[in-house]
Amino acid sequence: MIRRRLRSLGSVVKPRFTSNLSSKQLTKFKYHSLLFLSFMLLITTYFVPKSIKSFRKKSRKLTLHQKQLIVDHCKINIGPTTSFRAYKEYVNGYQNIGASLTDFKNFGREIKCFIGQQDAQMFINQLQQLSETREGFYYAFDVDADQCLCRVFWADAEARRNYSLYGEAVTFDPTYSTNRYNMIFSPFTGIDHHKKSVTFSASLMSRENDLNFNWIFEKFLDAMGGKEPHCFFTDQCLAMKIAVPAVFKTAAHRLCMWHIMHKLPEKVDPTVAKETDFVSRLNSVVWDCDLEPSDFEERWSGLISEFQMEDNGWLSYMFSIRQRWIPAYYRDIPLGCLLRTTQRSESENSFFKRFENPRGTLVEFWLRFQSAMDQQRYRQKSLDRDSDHSLPQTKTLLRLEIHASTVYTHSLFYDFQQQCVDYLHSCSAGDSPRDATTRFLDVEDSMFRKTYTVALNPTTWDASCSCKLFERKGYICKHIIWILSGKGVKKIPDKYLLSRWTKNTKKMPLYDVNGHLMDDFTASDVSKMHISTAWSEFYSTLTLLKAQPAPKVTELIHLLTTFRQQLQPVSETMTKQQELEMLLGCRSSTELHILPHVESKNKGSGKRLMSKKQQCIAKVQKPKRFCNNCKQIAHHDKRNCPHSSSDHASSLQSADNASEISSPSDVL
């Protein structure tokens, strides 16, 4: 503001020099002009109202704490504007901030400018630093011919331990729009002992093709010690159809049932889909986990014949690959029905997108990814605490249910409890054939109107049911509960207590793939805990100082200033580069060996093309408006009116006719 005033003053007093002035007069005039400008500068500098002083550039400066606040808010996808408003509440007023909203925005821009072309190099430097300071952290990356980062994979020790505990079923679904380069973010997701989604590892790739999928799947197996999951769930991506069998030799590749059945109404005749119960009846057959393969094929064929769908090519193709998506064909795979869709992946993708920004750099992406993982793991630890220090309420007097409440997590216990309740209301004895060593007991289930056979060994209490609930989901069914309770068994046999569902599963020691014991806490974790304690003490002290006299506040300021000067003397002031490196937690590099990838053009990076059905739905939902051209209330206006061209042509024709009638030659 001062500069603008000086410019205006200079434009007023600056004379237009002419040749009739002597050099002595010219020198005298310049001297008086300089005195006048100096006087005006003194007035505008020292006699500015206090309310305006905070807006002067000399009075505005971001402190280190404010810069750290902007970076911390960036980790949870909060921009500079919201950070500015939040900081106002910390200091009780905008006048106490000491900086403007523009300063907050400019610092966010400085961070992006500092990262610049170093983005990929700094991102890899962060992963390398973690691998050096944290045991069990695994990462790998690859570059293309132009030294641009094309794919990267990482998994920390906690994620690898989670996979060793809960890695029976894994779902993999890429997501888009998480960074400015449109690199595809692809997490590996499973289900933990609280039936919540858990991330085993994650990756970024420049393009969704079989070469990149092959590389990522190989690194996944390498990080997990070569242990393959029982089932690996994906969508119907053609590239993954090639890559999954090439890398996973023993894992069963399953397709997402929801994506397949969602297409069903579009693949059959609209009359059949809308006016008959074909879709609902086929859904009941497909989603039934209680069917054997022969039963499924019989009911499928009956429906196809009833509605004369033998010539439908899509249904014929889906039946030909039924082993890859129908639950009846993986009932015998351990925990094979734990997942049936990629909904867990889509839920996790939605969770991560709350933290990510499509315009963010890779360095910012990494900061936000770590923040998202912290929230996911905090939620898991909170549920662990609830399960360890409380017991759920039982609904029956069964000793098996009471025992289950002490060993299972709450989420799994409620599923087991439902089996106990159903046993009391729906199970009854049937015929009981037997042989020499094993008794085969028939249990009639009135809920499903079926009879199930339980094979029981009276000496070892080994039991298996034809419903195969234990094989499919990892806990015994109501039919086995009915048999064991009748025999006076008070505890669930150890054979049927899978450690993945128990409370103590996370209390096992942590080892890496080479068998070395890994510590849960590192030096950096301990340092973060101490800093958190210091923040708590500082804010508690400030809260108490509100009721104290001013000298107490002055004393605290003096103590803090003295301590800060001991940590960083004035002669050792950090440069802007060192300050940004400290705030971002990664070091820059003078030599760039890895460049950021050019913006990728993937199927999810641009505007999504809608099908004709979706276009019609969007058109119907669009509010109507009055068209000045056709004078109707419709889904268009004058600019895109379908009658505009015909009306325009008719108006031109009438104008031509009028001109022909009114011409002088016609009148004569």
C-alpha positions in Angstrom: 0.0 0.0 0.0 2.9 2.3 0.8 4.4 1.6 -2.6 1.2 2.5 -4.4 0.9 5.8 -2.5 4.5 6.6 -3.3 3.9 5.9 -6.9 0.9 8.2 -6.9 2.8 10.9 -5.1 5.7 10.5 -7.5 3.3 10.9 -10.4 2.0 14.2 -9.0 5.3 15.9 -8.1 7.4 14.5 -10.9 7.9 17.5 -13.3 8.1 17.4 -17.0 11.7 18.6 -17.5 12.4 21.1 -20.1 15.5 22.4 -21.6 15.1 26.0 -20.2 16.0 24.9 -16.6 19.6 25.3 -15.5 21.5 22.4 -13.9 21.5 24.2 -10.6 17.8 24.7 -10.6 17.3 21.1 -11.6 19.4 19.8 -8.7 17.6 22.0 -6.3 14.2 20.7 -7.5 15.2 17.1 -7.2 16.5 17.7 -3.6 13.2 19.2 -2.5 11.2 16.4 -4.2 13.3 13.8 -2.3 12.7 15.6 1.0 9.0 15.6 0.4 8.8 11.9 -0.5 10.9 11.0 2.6 8.5 13.0 4.7 5.5 11.3 3.2 7.1 7.9 3.7 7.7 8.7 7.4 4.1 9.6 7.9 2.7 6.5 6.1 5.2 4.2 8.0 4.9 5.4 11.6 1.5 7.1 11.8 -0.6 4.3 10.3 -3.7 3.4 12.3 -3.4 0.3 14.4 -6.3 -1.3 12.6 -4.4 -1.1 9.3 -1.0 -2.0 10.5 -1.7 -5.8 10.5 -2.3 -5.6 6.8 1.1 -4.2 5.9 3.5 -6.6 4.3 6.2 -5.9 6.8 3.8 -6.9 9.6 2.6 -10.1 7.9 4.8 -13.2 8.3 4.0 -16.9 8.6 5.5 -18.5 11.7 6.9 -22.0 11.7 3.8 -23.2 13.7 1.5 -21.8 11.1 3.4 -23.5 8.3 3.3 -26.8 10.2 -0.4 -26.3 10.6 -0.9 -25.9 6.9 1.1 -29.1 6.2 -0.8 -31.1 8.9 -4.1 -30.0 7.5 -2.9 -31.0 4.0 -2.6 -34.5 5.3 -6.3 -34.7 5.9 -7.2 -32.9 2.7 -7.9 -29.5 4.3 -6.9 -26.5 2.2 -5.3 -23.2 3.2 -8.6 -21.3 3.4 -10.1 -23.7 6.0 -6.7 -23.7 7.8 -6.8 -19.9 8.0 -10.3 -19.9 9.5 -9.4 -22.7 11.9 -6.3 -20.8 13.1 -8.4 -17.7 13.8 -10.2 -19.8 16.5 -6.9 -20.8 18.0 -5.8 -17.1 18.5 -9.2 -15.5 19.2 -9.5 -13.2 16.2 -8.2 -12.5 12.7 -6.2 -9.6 14.0 -4.0 -11.9 16.1 -3.1 -14.3 13.2 -0.2 -12.1 12.0 -0.8 -13.2 8.4 -3.5 -13.0 5.7 -5.4 -15.6 3.8 -3.3 -14.8 0.8 -0.1 -15.7 2.8 -1.6 -19.1 3.7 -2.5 -19.7 0.0 0.9 -18.6 -1.1 2.6 -21.0 1.2 0.6 -23.9 -0.2 1.7 -22.8 -3.6 5.3 -22.6 -2.4 5.1 -26.2 -1.3 4.0 -27.3 -4.8 6.7 -25.2 -6.4 9.3 -26.6 -4.1 8.3 -30.2 -5.0 8.0 -29.4 -8.8 10.0 -31.9 -10.9 11.4 -33.5 -7.8 8.1 -35.0 -7.0 8.8 -38.6 -8.0 12.3 -38.5 -6.6 11.2 -37.1 -3.2 8.4 -39.7 -3.1 10.9 -42.6 -3.6 13.3 -40.9 -1.1 10.5 -41.1 1.5 10.0 -44.8 0.9 13.7 -45.4 1.1 14.0 -43.5 4.3 11.2 -45.6 5.8 12.9 -48.8 4.7 16.1 -47.7 6.5 14.4 -46.6 9.8 11.6 -49.1 10.1 12.1 -52.8 10.1 9.8 -54.8 7.9 9.0 -51.9 5.5 9.0 -53.2 1.9 9.0 -51.2 -1.3 9.8 -51.5 -4.9 9.6 -49.2 -7.9 10.2 -49.2 -11.7 10.9 -46.5 -14.3 10.3 -46.5 -18.0 12.8 -45.7 -20.8 12.5 -41.9 -20.1 13.3 -42.5 -16.4 9.7 -41.6 -15.4 8.2 -43.4 -12.5 5.7 -45.9 -14.0 4.9 -48.3 -11.0 5.6 -48.5 -7.3 4.6 -50.9 -4.6 4.9 -50.7 -0.8 3.8 -52.5 2.4 4.9 -51.8 6.0 5.4 -54.3 8.8 1.9 -53.8 10.3 0.3 -54.5 6.9 2.4 -57.6 6.3 1.5 -58.9 9.7 -2.2 -58.3 9.0 -1.9 -60.3 5.8 -0.3 -63.2 7.7 -3.3 -63.2 10.0 -6.2 -62.3 7.7 -4.9 -63.0 4.2 -7.2 -65.9 3.3 -9.4 -63.7 1.0 -8.0 -60.7 -0.8 -9.9 -58.2 -3.0 -8.1 -55.9 -5.5 -9.8 -53.0 -7.3 -7.9 -50.0 -8.8 -9.2 -46.5 -8.3 -8.6 -43.3 -10.0 -8.2 -39.5 -9.5 -5.9 -39.6 -6.5 -3.0 -37.6 -7.9 -2.3 -35.0 -10.6 -0.6 -37.6 -12.9 -3.6 -39.9 -13.0 -1.6 -42.8 -11.7 -3.9 -45.6 -10.7 -4.0 -46.3 -7.0 -4.6 -50.0 -6.2 -4.8 -51.2 -2.6 -5.0 -54.9 -1.6 -7.9 -55.3 0.9 -9.1 -58.0 3.2 -11.2 -58.5 6.3 -9.8 -58.4 9.8 -11.0 -60.1 13.0 -13.6 -57.4 13.6 -15.1 -57.9 10.1 -13.7 -54.5 9.1 -11.7 -53.8 5.9 -7.9 -53.9 6.4 -5.3 -52.8 3.9 -2.5 -55.3 3.2 -0.4 -53.2 0.8 -0.9 -50.6 -1.9 0.6 -49.6 -5.3 0.6 -46.9 -8.0 0.8 -47.6 -11.7 0.8 -45.5 -14.8 -1.4 -47.7 -17.0 -3.8 -50.5 -16.4 -2.3 -53.3 -18.4 -1.3 -56.9 -17.8 2.4 -56.0 -17.7 1.9 -53.6 -14.7 -0.5 -56.0 -13.0 2.1 -58.9 -13.4 4.8 -56.7 -11.8 2.6 -55.6 -8.9 1.3 -59.1 -8.1 4.8 -60.4 -8.1 6.0 -57.8 -5.7 2.9 -58.5 -3.5 3.9 -62.2 -3.2 7.6 -61.2 -2.6 6.6 -58.9 0.3 4.3 -61.6 1.8 6.9 -64.3 1.7 5.4 -66.2 -1.2 2.1 -66.9 0.7 -0.8 -66.9 -1.7 -4.4 -66.2 -0.6 -7.1 -68.8 -0.9 -9.3 -66.5 -3.0 -8.4 -63.5 -5.0 -11.3 -61.2 -6.0 -11.3 -58.8 -8.9 -13.7 -57.4 -11.4 -13.9 -58.5 -15.1 -10.9 -56.5 -16.2 -9.3 -58.3 -19.2 -5.8 -57.3 -18.1 -6.3 -58.9 -14.6 -7.8 -62.0 -16.3 -4.4 -62.6 -17.8 -2.2 -61.4 -14.9 -3.8 -63.2 -12.0 -3.4 -66.8 -13.2 0.1 -66.0 -14.4 1.3 -65.0 -10.9 -1.0 -66.7 -8.4 -0.6 -70.5 -9.0 -2.8 -71.8 -6.2 -5.2 -69.0 -5.4 -8.7 -69.2 -6.8 -9.4 -66.2 -9.0 -13.0 -65.1 -8.3 -15.0 -62.4 -10.1 -17.2 -59.8 -8.4 -20.8 -61.2 -8.3 -22.3 -57.7 -7.9 -20.8 -56.4 -11.1 -22.1 -59.4 -13.0 -25.6 -59.4 -11.6 -25.9 -55.6 -12.0 -25.7 -56.1 -15.7 -28.5 -58.7 -15.8 -31.5 -56.4 -16.5 -29.6 -54.9 -19.5 -28.6 -58.3 -20.9 -32.1 -59.8 -21.1 -35.3 -58.7 -22.8 -36.8 -55.5 -21.2 -40.2 -57.1 -21.0 -38.8 -60.1 -19.2 -36.8 -57.9 -16.8 -39.7 -55.6 -15.9 -42.8 -57.6 -16.2 -41.7 -61.0 -14.8 -39.9 -62.3 -11.7 -37.0 -63.7 -13.7 -34.4 -61.3 -12.3 -35.4 -61.8 -8.7 -35.6 -65.6 -9.0 -32.2 -65.8 -10.7 -30.7 -63.6 -8.0 -32.0 -66.0 -5.3 -30.3 -68.9 -7.1 -27.0 -67.1 -7.8 -26.5 -65.6 -4.3 -27.5 -68.8 -2.4 -24.3 -70.1 -0.6 -26.2 -73.2 0.6 -26.5 -74.8 -2.8 -24.3 -77.6 -4.0 -23.0 -77.3 -7.6 -25.4 -79.9 -8.9 -28.4 -78.1 -7.2 -27.3 -74.8 -8.7 -27.0 -76.2 -12.2 -30.4 -77.8 -12.0 -32.1 -74.6 -10.8 -30.3 -72.4 -13.3 -31.3 -74.7 -16.2 -34.9 -74.8 -15.0 -35.1 -71.0 -14.9 -33.5 -70.7 -18.4 -35.9 -73.2 -19.8 -39.0 -71.7 -18.1 -38.3 -68.2 -19.6 -36.9 -69.5 -22.9 -33.5 -67.9 -22.5 -31.5 -70.6 -24.2 -30.5 -68.2 -27.0 -29.2 -65.5 -24.7 -25.4 -65.3 -25.4 -24.5 -63.4 -22.3 -26.3 -65.9 -19.9 -24.7 -68.8 -21.8 -21.2 -67.3 -21.4 -21.7 -66.5 -17.7 -22.9 -70.1 -17.1 -19.7 -71.4 -18.9 -17.5 -69.5 -16.4 -19.7 -70.3 -13.4 -16.8 -71.8 -11.4 -15.3 -68.3 -11.2 -18.1 -66.4 -9.6 -20.9 -68.7 -8.3 -20.5 -69.4 -4.5 -21.6 -73.0 -4.9 -18.3 -73.8 -6.5 -16.0 -72.6 -3.7 -17.9 -73.9 -0.7 -15.0 -76.3 0.0 -12.3 -73.6 -0.1 -11.4 -72.5 3.5 -13.2 -69.2 4.1 -14.1 -69.1 0.5 -17.4 -67.3 1.1 -15.9 -64.6 3.3 -16.0 -62.4 0.3 -18.2 -62.6 -2.8 -17.8 -59.1 -4.3 -15.2 -56.3 -4.5 -17.4 -54.2 -2.3 -14.7 -54.1 0.3 -12.3 -52.6 -2.2 -14.8 -50.1 -3.3 -15.5 -49.1 0.3 -11.8 -48.7 0.9 -11.4 -46.7 -2.3 -14.1 -44.4 -1.1 -12.4 -44.1 2.3 -9.0 -43.2 0.7 -10.6 -40.7 -1.6 -11.8 -38.7 1.4 -8.1 -38.0 2.0 -6.7 -37.8 -1.5 -6.9 -34.9 -4.0 -6.9 -35.3 -7.8 -4.6 -32.2 -8.1 -2.1 -33.3 -5.4 1.5 -34.3 -5.9 2.9 -37.7 -5.1 4.5 -36.3 -1.9 1.1 -35.0 -0.8 -0.5 -38.3 -1.8 2.0 -40.1 0.5 1.3 -37.8 3.5 -2.5 -38.3 3.1 -2.1 -42.1 2.6 -0.3 -42.3 5.9 -3.0 -40.2 7.6 -5.7 -42.6 6.2 -3.8 -45.6 7.4 -3.4 -44.1 10.9 -7.2 -43.7 11.0 -7.8 -47.2 9.9 -5.5 -48.7 12.4 -6.8 -46.5 15.2 -10.3 -47.8 14.5 -9.0 -51.4 14.7 -7.2 -50.7 18.0 -10.3 -49.1 19.4 -12.3 -52.2 18.6 -9.6 -54.4 20.1 -9.9 -52.4 23.4 -13.7 -52.8 23.4 -13.4 -56.6 22.9 -10.6 -57.0 25.5 -12.3 -55.0 28.3 -16.0 -55.9 27.9 -18.2 -58.9 27.3 -21.3 -58.8 25.0 -24.7 -59.7 26.4 -25.8 -63.3 25.8 -29.3 -64.2 24.7 -29.4 -67.9 25.6 -28.3 -70.1 28.5 -26.0 -72.2 26.3 -22.6 -72.7 27.7 -21.2 -72.6 24.1 -22.5 -69.1 23.7 -21.0 -68.0 27.0 -17.7 -69.5 26.0 -17.9 -67.7 22.6 -18.4 -64.4 24.3 -15.0 -64.7 26.1 -12.9 -65.8 23.1 -14.4 -64.2 20.0 -14.4 -60.5 19.1 -17.7 -58.8 19.4 -18.4 -58.6 15.7 -17.9 -62.4 15.2 -19.7 -63.2 18.4 -22.9 -61.6 17.2 -22.9 -63.9 14.2 -22.3 -66.9 16.4 -25.0 -65.8 18.8 -27.5 -65.7 15.9 -26.7 -69.3 15.2 -27.4 -70.1 18.8 -30.8 -68.4 18.7 -31.7 -70.0 15.4 -30.8 -73.4 16.9 -33.4 -73.0 19.6 -36.1 -72.1 17.2 -35.5 -74.1 14.0 -33.5 -77.3 14.7 -35.0 -80.7 15.6 -33.9 -84.3 15.4 -34.2 -86.4 12.2 -33.2 -89.9 11.3 -29.7 -90.9 12.6 -27.9 -93.4 10.5 -24.5 -94.5 11.9 -21.5 -96.6 11.1 -18.7 -98.1 13.2 -16.8 -94.9 14.1 -18.8 -91.9 12.9 -22.4 -91.0 13.7 -24.4 -89.3 10.9 -27.1 -87.2 12.5 -29.8 -85.6 10.5 -30.9 -82.1 11.7 -34.2 -80.7 10.4 -34.0 -76.9 9.8 -37.5 -75.4 9.8 -36.1 -72.0 8.8 -34.7 -73.2 5.4 -37.1 -76.2 5.2 -34.2 -78.6 4.7 -32.5 -81.4 6.4 -28.8 -81.2 7.1 -26.5 -84.1 8.0 -23.9 -83.7 10.7 -21.0 -86.3 10.8 -19.8 -86.6 14.4 -16.9 -88.6 15.9 -17.9 -89.2 19.6 -14.3 -89.8 20.7 -12.7 -86.6 19.4 -15.9 -84.5 19.0 -14.9 -83.7 15.4 -18.0 -82.7 13.5 -18.8 -81.5 10.0 -22.1 -80.3 8.6 -23.4 -80.5 5.1 -24.2 -76.8 5.2 -20.4 -76.2 5.4 -20.7 -72.9 7.3 -17.5 -73.5 9.2 -15.6 -74.2 6.0 -17.1 -71.1 4.3 -16.9 -68.5 7.1 -14.9 -70.0 10.0 -17.4 -70.6 12.8 -19.7 -73.6 13.6 -23.3 -73.6 12.4 -26.5 -74.1 14.5 -26.7 -77.7 13.4 -23.3 -78.6 15.0 -24.3 -76.4 18.0 -27.4 -78.5 18.4 -25.4 -81.7 18.4 -22.7 -80.5 20.8 -25.2 -79.0 23.2 -27.1 -82.3 23.2 -23.9 -84.1 24.1 -23.2 -81.8 27.0 -20.1 -80.0 25.5 -19.5 -76.7 27.3 -16.8 -75.2 25.3 -16.2 -74.8 21.6 -13.5 -77.4 20.6 -10.1 -75.8 19.8 -10.4 -77.2 16.2 -13.2 -74.8 15.5 -11.7 -71.8 17.1 -9.9 -70.1 14.2 -7.3 -67.6 15.6 -8.3 -65.0 13.0 -11.6 -64.5 14.8 -10.3 -64.5 18.4 -9.4 -61.6 20.7 -5.8 -62.7 21.1 -4.9 -62.8 17.4 -3.1 -59.4 17.4 -1.1 -60.2 20.5 1.2 -62.5 18.7 4.9 -61.4 18.3 5.7 -59.7 15.0 8.2 -61.4 12.7 9.4 -60.5 9.2 9.5 -63.0 6.3 13.1 -64.0 7.4 11.9 -64.9 10.9 13.4 -61.8 12.7 11.4 -60.3 15.5 10.3 -56.8 14.7 9.6 -54.0 17.2 6.2 -52.4 17.2 7.7 -49.0 18.1 10.6 -47.2 16.6 12.5 -44.2 17.8 10.4 -41.9 15.6 7.2 -43.3 17.2 8.5 -42.6 20.7 9.5 -39.1 19.6 5.9 -38.5 18.2 4.5 -39.7 21.6 6.7 -37.2 23.5 5.7 -34.4 21.1 2.0 -35.2 21.6 2.5 -35.1 25.4 4.3 -31.7 25.0 1.4 -30.3 22.9 -1.1 -31.5 25.5 0.8 -29.9 28.4 1.2 -26.6 26.4 -2.5 -26.2 25.6 -3.5 -27.2 29.2 -1.1 -24.5 30.4 -2.6 -21.9 28.1 -6.1 -22.8 29.2 -5.1 -22.2 32.9 -3.3 -18.9 32.0 -6.6 -17.3 30.8 -7.6 -16.8 34.5 -4.0 -15.6 35.5 -2.6 -12.0 35.5 -0.6 -10.7 32.6 2.9 -11.2 34.2 2.3 -14.9 34.2 1.7 -14.9 30.5 4.8 -12.7 29.9 6.9 -15.2 32.0 5.7 -18.1 29.9 6.5 -16.2 26.7 10.0 -15.5 28.0 10.6 -19.1 28.9 9.5 -20.4 25.5 11.6 -17.8 23.6 14.7 -18.7 25.6 14.2 -22.4 25.0 13.6 -21.9 21.3 16.8 -19.8 21.0 18.7 -22.6 22.7 17.4 -25.1 20.1 18.0 -22.8 17.2 20.3 -19.8 17.6 19.8 -16.8 15.3 23.1 -17.6 13.5 21.7 -21.0 12.5 18.5 -19.9 10.9 17.2 -22.5 8.5 17.0 -21.8 4.8 13.6 -22.0 3.1 14.6 -25.4 1.5 15.7 -26.8 4.9 12.4 -25.6 6.4 10.3 -27.2 3.8 12.2 -30.5 4.0 11.6 -30.5 7.7 7.9 -29.8 7.4 7.3 -32.4 4.6 9.5 -35.0 6.2 11.5 -35.8 3.1 14.7 -34.5 1.6 15.1 -33.0 -1.8 17.7 -34.1 -4.3 20.1 -32.1 -6.5 20.3 -34.9 -9.0 17.0 -36.3 -10.5 17.2 -40.0 -11.3 13.5 -40.5 -11.3 11.1 -38.1 -13.0 7.3 -37.9 -12.5 5.2 -39.6 -15.1 3.4 -37.5 -17.7 -0.3 -37.4 -17.2 -1.8 -40.8 -17.9 -4.9 -41.3 -20.0 -6.7 -44.2 -18.3 -10.3 -45.2 -18.5 -11.1 -43.6 -15.1 -9.2 -40.4 -15.6 -11.5 -38.4 -17.8 -15.2 -37.7 -17.9 -17.2 -40.9 -17.6 -19.3 -41.8 -20.6 -22.9 -42.7 -19.7 -24.9 -45.5 -21.3 -28.1 -44.7 -23.1 -30.1 -45.9 -20.1 -28.1 -43.6 -17.7 -28.6 -40.7 -20.2 -32.4 -41.3 -20.2 -32.5 -41.4 -16.4 -30.4 -38.2 -16.1 -32.7 -36.5 -18.6 -35.8 -37.5 -16.7 -34.3 -36.3 -13.4 -33.3 -32.9 -15.0 -35.7 -30.1 -13.9 -38.0 -28.7 -16.5 -37.9 -25.1 -17.7 -39.9 -22.8 -19.9 -38.7 -22.6 -23.5 -39.2 -19.1 -25.1 -39.0 -20.7 -28.6 -41.7 -23.4 -28.5 -43.5 -21.8 -25.5 -43.6 -25.2 -23.7 -42.3 -26.4 -20.3 -39.8 -29.1 -21.2 -36.2 -30.4 -20.6 -34.7 -27.8 -22.9 -34.6 -24.0 -23.5 -34.3 -21.7 -26.5 -30.7 -22.6 -27.1 -31.2 -26.4 -27.6 -34.9 -26.4 -28.5 -35.6 -29.3 -31.0 -38.1 -27.1 -32.8 -35.8 -24.2 -33.4 -34.5 -25.4 -36.8 -37.9 -26.0 -38.3 -39.3 -22.8 -36.9 -36.3 -20.9 -38.3 -36.8 -22.5 -41.7 -40.5 -21.7 -41.7 -39.9 -18.1 -40.7 -37.4 -17.7 -43.6 -39.9 -19.2 -46.0 -42.6 -16.8 -44.9 -40.2 -13.9 -45.2 -39.3 -14.9 -48.8 -43.0 -15.1 -49.7 -43.6 -11.7 -48.2 -40.7 -10.3 -50.2 -42.0 -11.8 -53.4 -45.5 -10.4 -52.9 -44.2 -6.9 -52.0 -41.8 -6.6 -54.9 -42.4 -3.7 -57.3 -42.4 -6.0 -60.4 -45.2 -8.1 -59.0 -47.3 -5.1 -58.3 -46.9 -3.8 -61.8 
